Amino acid sequence: MVHAVCSHDCPDSCGVLVTVDQVSGRAVKMQGDPSHPVTRGFLCGKVAKYLDRVYSPERLLYPMRRRAGVPKGPLAQGHEAEAFERISWDEALDEVAARLKGIAEEFGPESVLPYSYAGTIGQLGYGSMDRRFFHRLGASQLDRTICASAGGAALLSVYGIKLGTTPQDFAHAGLVIAWGANIHGNNIHLWPFIEEARRKGARLVVIDPYRTRTAALADEHLAINPGTDAALALGMMHVILSMGLEDKEYVGRCTEGFEELRAYALGPEHSPEKVAGITGISAETIVKLARAYAAAGRGGLLNGAEDKGPAVIRLNYGIQRSENGGTAARAVCMLPLLTGAWRYRGGGLQLSTSGSFPFNQDALQMPELMRSSPLGRDSRVVNMSQLGEALTTLGANSQDGPRVKALFVYNSNAAAVAPNQNDVLRGMRREDLFTVVHEQFFTDTTDYADVVLPAPTFLEVKDVQGAYGHLFAQVSERAIAPLGEARSNVALFGELGRRMGFEEACFDDREEELIDQALDTEHPWFAGMTRERLEREGHVALQLPVNAKGEALPFSTAEWFRTPSGRGELTPVPVFRAPRESRAHAAEGAYPLEFLPRKADNYMNSTFANLPGHQHMEARTAGVLEMHETDAAERSIATGDEVEVFNARGSVALKALVNAQVSTGVVAARLDWNKLSANGANVNALTSETLTDIGGGATFYSTLVEVRKVAVGR
């Protein structure tokens, strides 16, 4: 049995035990590691079916080159191979190296753009040899903002580090608030700890504009208007501070800027009545929530209620994917600082724990190699949330640098996941753009590739990994040999570096050496953390500081903060501003409905969307637009009707599903592959390249649309 780690973009980072047939070398069973304190022996529905992915007959197994005369553009599923011819790895590497070298010499190395994200979150697969390669080439740097940058910037601005309440400690909470967090859909290993707390009397409140699986199982669901989370947090602060429910001792000891925040939050614009009109949540409910949160947050009693434990917030990245999302995340992150929830086991907040892992990323990625590139300096930075602009207009102004002439996509399905899809595809269709895609399947992105290279699954590589939802580091062993001719990111970019003539010895490093480099740090939280220990034990806990009771309670004392002041930062005060694409401004234009381009519960972004078993689990929302009955009636739409969802950027063809999953004024549809969608476009045909207020993130959930019924036979 081989110990691996699920490297998909999920906070759980599960330990996985893989049974391999010793005769065939084939993986025959996967199960959760029962010894892992968070995985606890089970896997999510997505990864429980992972061998369907590994051994899918649709896997890409060999390098391929686009056939002469075949234009770039959408290819019918199952017929993509007809557009390509098989070539050897030597041919593929020689061609890619020659093309990149020629493009860099003619247009400058910044005309090459890498595009990757978290198709794997293992340290080696996510960012090691690939970064070395592009740094040494002098290619444009990619600002990887598409998922979590606004929330991450918010967390850092308030606490100075990405750290939070551990999953195990949720079991000690008396009130759990899932704020924009579909725990049952995409953080399932936290759920048993919440259920343990509920068995002891805790309540679960979900704040989400969509009735998710988690909301359906909660004690209370507050269907907030999209993009108004900052207003709700300020309304809660107003109640807490006006009633004197803050933890004055903790605030004085561990925060900075309290008086300024207090004066601002007590302004009349943040009264429950005002906030109710913005959020769609009643004033009475806001007061009740704030009082319950403050009482639980300080571990005390209020109005004689029995104390069931402190309050904890599971904040997820949904709220930061709006135009004011960074501010919203900052406001929510401030709440446990006011109530002192951090002082108690089971209290606090979790958004991400990724900053707790002091991997030596400089050693892995070697940004100093940019100084050895032809540029001799750091190269320009391109925001991945504006890929459409990068491929269509960047370079028109000489001050911006050269036009993008080569695109190298790996760990991502850019054609499906990037916002403002029509501009993205228009750019990818360019005949003068040389595109390389490293992938496991024929995706929407490979349809635009000049060269396709086969990539392995996490069972076929060795890596080291932390987590953004717990505090255990793990080594993932290679369980099976790579299928076909699949090659890892480490092998691919190391060999490309040699083909390019890069003489640095770092391009010869192998997986074990890279893991050693990643763990090469004097940080006390990694004390005793070695590759050999990880290989032997499977998972190793971080060595966080503990109090006199032996408890690690982040931010319970000032020593935990990594901000300039050394305390929790409550300024600048979070100011709510309605997104330009929201119901607050809908009356000014032709698009009155707020659109939620949701992620499917049983896919991982666009990963798994092509697999029949996963499609079956997602059948209820396949190709549908969920609408409230009021909005549907106004447009004479009934369940099953074909509808067009549109705005100035594009349109999507769906079927209506009239239900109570969304409130009036809100419609929702889930992300899918373009080629699996009715009109060859998915939800990102409607989203924009507007960036968040901080962090430069994508604003998927600040999208206005209109819906109309499509006449039969049209």
Disulfide bonds with the S-S distance in Angstrom:
none
